[in-house]
Amino acid sequence: MVSVGVGGGIAQASPTFDDFGYSTCTATTAPGPDQNFDDVTTACCVQHAGVPTPTTYGIGCVAQVDNPAPDYRPTIYMPTRPAPPGEGDAALDELDKLPPLPEPPP
């Protein structure tokens, strides 16, 4: 049996990225008067042990990976935020136009 104690030259594991906490944070935090949404996204990412990552669509967040493989492609979590007032979801509108799915077999 192996027993591992805390301290004394033993490296502590880095915190694990909390994707649920990050999504909740970005969905419920409004930018201040002198901030934009990227500031909120960055703060929420760091607060939940992530690494802020610039993307084509704004700042995202990834889990930190020590010594990744050369072909490693991380999962980028984009912030959860509501659509601006007056704007609908175009993809959802297109789905609403489709006919209903057939009934499942008995």
Beta strands, then each sheet from edge to edge (+ up, - down):
strand 1: 50-55
strand 2: 58-63
sheet 1: 1+ 2-
end
